[in-house]
Amino acid sequence: MGSSLKEETTADADTLSRDTPPSDSNIFSEGERVLAYHGPCIYEAKVQKVELRKKEWKYFVHYLGWNKNWDEWVAADRLLKNTEENVKKQQALDRKQGVEKGSRPGRSSQTKPKSSTDAKVDKEDLKNTVPKGKKRKSESGVEKDNSSMEKLIKIQIPSTLRKQLVDDWEFVTQQDQLVKLPRSPNVDDILTKYLEYRSKKDGAMTDSIGEILKGIRCYFDKALPVMLLYKKERQQYNEVILDDVSPSTIYGAEHLLRLFVKFPELLAYVKIEEETLTHLQQKLIDFLKFLQKNQSTFFLSAYDRSRGSEGKDN
């Protein structure tokens, strides 16, 4: 599922207070149904516990319909009252998948990662996925601060897919070629095919797989315009993503693969238990192996000449 852009520290047991908080500071109570931000999306949740951690009230929430592995402690700024008005906000956010970020209620105190997160995937980003790539210098304190976390959630991209990333960069930035849109299969199609593949292999569909795929789709739709496009692709994006169209219904494997380069950076801002994180990492790697197995059918072998470059090579 989606990620929080605010780091949270786990307090020692002896610093926790289980006293009932005063009514003026306790915005939410145990057993209350709420709406909770997780990454770029809002989900229905239930407050399981309320505790005071380092002079700040924290809420242990369970996301309704999700595996308990996703239960987590959050601060009040991640929660919204389950009111009709806030439900409409949730629905509006769902409809606007792929629209560039705007102000979101309940997150005013949270900060978004700077520079490396808001920047597009550049050549150095992609070279980080190949053995002989140059080590990217930190553009801000964000990467340095989260280096230990990024090591923990390292996602090894198969060698043939790393070459695919480099070829992708070459097509777009050096040869002025673009992926012809809409793609078939699109991201939604690929996620569905993976779900069918896992269901057949495992004999049944597990809840965790379904939820992880929902999370991938949510991340893709929100991250694409912010950090997955090259500069030369932005005009094309503005032409094809209109109204409430989801990028996951238009773009395909080429852009989906770029998301996996960024996942360690994105997940560095999520407070997840190490066991859950390991499970998530394994599933993401398994999904990459599925992309690799179907590389010839999911990925284009050639891109189209962009209109901006026509007439240059006469």
C-alpha positions in Angstrom: 0.0 0.0 0.0 0.8 3.5 -0.1 3.6 5.4 2.1 3.7 8.1 4.7 6.1 11.0 3.9 6.7 11.6 7.6 9.2 9.5 9.5 8.0 8.1 12.9 10.3 6.8 15.6 9.4 3.8 17.8 9.6 4.8 21.5 10.9 2.4 24.1 8.3 0.6 26.1 9.1 2.5 29.3 8.2 5.8 27.7 4.7 4.8 26.7 1.7 5.8 28.7 -1.5 3.9 28.6 -3.5 6.5 30.5 -6.6 7.8 28.8 -5.7 11.1 27.2 -7.6 14.2 28.2 -10.6 14.9 26.0 -9.1 18.2 24.7 -6.1 16.4 23.2 -7.6 13.1 22.3 -9.1 13.7 18.9 -9.8 10.0 18.2 -10.7 7.2 20.6 -10.3 3.5 20.8 -12.8 1.6 18.6 -13.5 4.6 16.5 -13.8 4.2 12.7 -11.8 6.8 10.9 -10.3 7.7 7.5 -6.5 7.3 7.4 -3.9 8.6 5.0 -1.3 6.1 3.8 0.9 7.4 1.1 -1.1 9.2 -1.5 -4.4 7.5 -0.7 -7.1 7.5 2.0 -8.4 4.3 3.5 -11.1 3.3 6.0 -9.5 2.3 9.3 -10.3 1.6 12.9 -8.4 2.9 15.9 -7.3 -0.1 18.0 -5.2 1.6 20.7 -4.3 5.1 21.9 -1.0 5.8 23.6 1.2 8.8 24.5 4.6 8.6 22.9 7.1 11.2 23.7 4.5 13.9 24.5 2.5 13.1 21.3 -0.7 11.0 21.0 -0.3 8.0 18.7 -3.0 5.8 17.3 -2.7 2.1 16.4 -4.9 1.7 13.4 -6.2 -1.3 11.4 -7.0 -0.6 7.7 -10.4 -2.2 7.1 -10.3 -5.0 4.6 -6.5 -5.2 4.8 -4.2 -7.8 6.2 -3.3 -7.1 9.9 0.4 -6.9 8.7 -0.4 -3.4 7.7 -1.6 -2.3 11.1 0.5 0.6 12.3 1.0 3.5 14.8 0.2 6.9 13.3 0.0 10.5 14.5 -3.2 12.5 14.5 -2.3 14.3 11.3 -2.7 11.0 9.4 -6.3 10.6 10.5 -9.6 12.2 9.5 -13.0 11.9 11.1 -15.3 9.5 9.3 -17.8 12.2 8.2 -19.7 12.6 5.0 -17.5 15.5 4.0 -14.3 13.6 4.5 -15.7 10.5 2.7 -16.3 12.9 -0.3 -12.7 14.0 0.0 -11.6 10.3 -0.1 -13.8 9.7 -3.2 -12.5 12.8 -4.9 -8.9 11.7 -4.3 -9.6 8.3 -5.7 -11.1 9.8 -8.8 -8.1 12.1 -9.3 -5.4 9.4 -9.5 -2.6 10.7 -11.7 -3.4 14.4 -11.1 -0.4 16.2 -9.7 -0.3 16.7 -6.0 -2.2 19.4 -4.3 -2.9 20.3 -0.7 -4.4 17.5 1.4 -6.3 17.8 4.6 -4.7 16.4 7.7 -1.2 16.5 6.3 -0.2 20.1 6.8 2.5 19.1 9.3 4.0 16.5 7.0 6.8 17.3 4.6 7.5 15.8 1.3 10.9 14.6 0.3 12.8 17.2 -1.6 15.0 17.2 -4.7 15.5 13.5 -5.2 11.8 12.7 -4.7 10.3 15.5 -6.7 12.9 15.1 -9.5 12.3 13.0 -12.5 14.1 9.7 -13.0 17.4 10.8 -14.5 20.3 8.9 -16.1 22.1 8.5 -12.8 19.0 7.1 -11.2 18.9 4.4 -13.8 22.6 3.8 -13.7 22.2 2.9 -10.0 20.5 -0.3 -11.2 23.4 -1.5 -13.4 26.7 -2.9 -12.0 29.0 -0.3 -13.6 26.8 2.7 -12.9 28.2 5.7 -11.2 27.2 6.3 -7.6 24.7 9.2 -7.5 25.7 12.1 -5.2 23.2 13.1 -2.6 21.1 16.0 -3.9 19.8 16.8 -0.4 20.0 15.6 3.2 17.0 13.3 2.5 19.0 10.5 0.9 21.7 10.6 3.5 19.2 10.6 6.4 17.5 7.5 5.0 20.5 5.6 3.8 20.1 2.9 6.4 16.5 2.4 5.6 17.2 2.3 1.9 19.7 -0.5 2.5 17.0 -2.4 4.4 14.5 -2.2 1.5 16.9 -2.7 -1.4 15.1 -4.1 -4.4 17.4 -6.1 -6.8 16.2 -5.5 -10.4 17.0 -8.5 -12.7 19.8 -7.8 -15.2 17.7 -8.0 -18.3 15.3 -5.4 -16.8 18.2 -3.2 -15.9 19.2 -3.2 -19.6 15.6 -2.4 -20.4 15.8 0.7 -18.2 19.0 1.9 -19.9 17.5 1.3 -23.4 14.4 3.2 -22.2 16.5 6.1 -21.2 18.4 6.0 -24.5 15.2 6.0 -26.6 13.6 8.9 -24.8 16.5 11.2 -23.9 19.0 10.5 -26.7 17.0 9.4 -29.7 13.9 11.7 -29.1 11.5 8.7 -29.2 8.5 8.1 -27.0 6.4 5.1 -26.0 3.3 5.1 -28.2 0.2 5.5 -26.0 -2.1 4.1 -25.0 -0.2 0.9 -24.2 -1.5 -2.6 -24.4 -1.1 -4.3 -22.0 -1.4 -1.3 -19.7 -0.4 -1.3 -16.1 -3.8 -2.4 -14.9 -3.7 -5.4 -17.3 -0.2 -6.4 -16.1 -1.3 -6.3 -12.5 -4.4 -8.4 -13.3 -2.2 -10.9 -15.2 0.2 -11.2 -12.2 -2.8 -11.7 -9.9 -4.0 -14.5 -12.1 -0.5 -16.0 -12.3 -0.1 -16.0 -8.5 -3.6 -17.4 -8.0 -2.9 -20.4 -10.3 0.6 -21.0 -8.8 -0.6 -20.7 -5.2 -3.9 -22.4 -5.7 -5.7 -19.4 -4.2 -5.5 -15.6 -4.1 -4.0 -14.4 -0.8 -5.2 -11.1 0.7 -1.7 -9.7 0.9 -1.0 -10.1 -2.9 -4.2 -8.3 -3.7 -3.5 -5.4 -1.4 0.1 -5.1 -2.6 -1.1 -4.8 -6.2 -3.6 -2.1 -5.1 -0.7 -0.3 -3.5 1.5 -0.6 -6.6 -1.3 0.9 -8.8 -1.9 3.7 -6.3 1.8 4.5 -6.2 2.1 4.4 -9.9 -0.8 6.8 -10.6 0.4 9.3 -8.1 4.2 9.0 -8.8 4.1 9.1 -12.6 3.6 12.8 -13.1 5.8 13.7 -10.2 8.9 11.6 -10.6 8.6 8.9 -13.4 8.6 11.1 -16.5 11.4 12.5 -18.5 11.1 16.1 -19.5 10.5 15.1 -23.1 7.5 13.0 -22.1 5.6 15.7 -20.2 3.8 17.2 -23.2 2.6 13.7 -24.2 1.4 13.2 -20.6 -0.6 16.4 -20.7 -2.2 15.3 -24.0 -3.3 11.8 -22.9 -4.2 12.2 -19.2 -7.4 14.2 -19.3 -10.1 14.7 -16.7 -10.2 11.6 -14.3 -8.2 9.3 -16.5 -5.8 7.0 -14.5 -2.2 6.7 -15.8 -2.4 3.0 -15.1 -5.0 2.6 -17.9 -2.8 4.5 -20.4 0.9 3.6 -19.6 2.5 0.2 -19.7 5.5 -1.8 -18.5 8.1 0.7 -19.6 6.9 3.3 -17.1 5.9 0.8 -14.4 9.4 -0.5 -14.3 10.7 3.0 -13.5 8.6 2.9 -10.4 10.6 0.0 -9.0 13.8 2.1 -9.3 12.1 4.7 -7.0 10.5 2.3 -4.5 13.4 2.2 -2.0 13.3 6.0 -1.9 9.5 6.1 -1.5 9.4 3.3 1.1 12.1 5.0 3.1 9.3 7.2 4.5 7.1 4.4 5.6 7.1 3.1 9.2 6.8 -0.6 8.6 7.8 -3.4 10.9 10.9 -5.2 9.6 9.1 -8.5 9.2 6.4 -6.8 7.1 9.0 -4.9 5.1 10.8 -8.1 4.3 7.6 -9.7 3.1 6.8 -6.7 0.9 10.3 -6.7 -0.5 10.0 -10.4 -1.4 6.6 -9.8 -3.2 8.0 -6.8 -5.2 11.0 -8.9 -6.3 8.6 -11.7 -7.3 6.6 -9.2 -9.4 9.8 -8.1 -11.1 10.6 -11.7 -12.0 7.1 -12.0 -13.5 7.9 -8.9 -15.6 11.2 -10.4 -16.7 9.5 -13.7 -17.6 7.1 -11.8 -19.9 9.5 -9.1 -21.0 9.1 -9.8 -24.7 5.3 -9.4 -24.6 5.1 -6.6 -21.9 7.8 -4.2 -23.2 8.2 -2.5 -26.6 11.3 -3.2 -28.6 11.1 0.1 -30.3 9.6 3.5 -29.6 8.0 6.1 -31.9 9.7 9.2 -33.1 8.4 12.2 -31.1 6.8 15.0 -33.1 9.2 17.5 -31.6 12.1 15.7 -33.3 10.6 15.3 -36.8 12.6 17.0 -39.5 15.8 17.0 -37.4 17.5 14.1 -39.2 17.0 15.0 -42.8 
